[in-house]
Amino acid sequence: MAKGKSGGSYRSAISGRFVTAKHGRASSRTTVREAAGSGSTGGTYRSAISGRFVTTAHGKRSPNTTIKDS
């Protein structure tokens, strides 16, 4: 797992895999920074671009720019 210097990890919205901090910062529209020890959000979708939670319908329509939190 790739970890950033400030304790967070970056996850690709396209593949769902963890990526290096360098790649996460370079691809900010398709990666999400996850805080260390973050809890479950019950399967909601979050935008990789804005970081905000989005509706399930929007999350399913935009699989390359949204992450499904579990």
Secondary structure as UniProt FT lines:
FT   TURN            5..6
FT   STRAND          9..12
FT   TURN            13..15
FT   STRAND          18..19
FT   HELIX           21..26
FT   TURN            27..30
FT   STRAND          31..34
FT   TURN            36..37
FT   STRAND          45..47
FT   TURN            48..50
FT   STRAND          53..54
FT   HELIX           56..61
FT   TURN            63..65
FT   STRAND          66..68
//
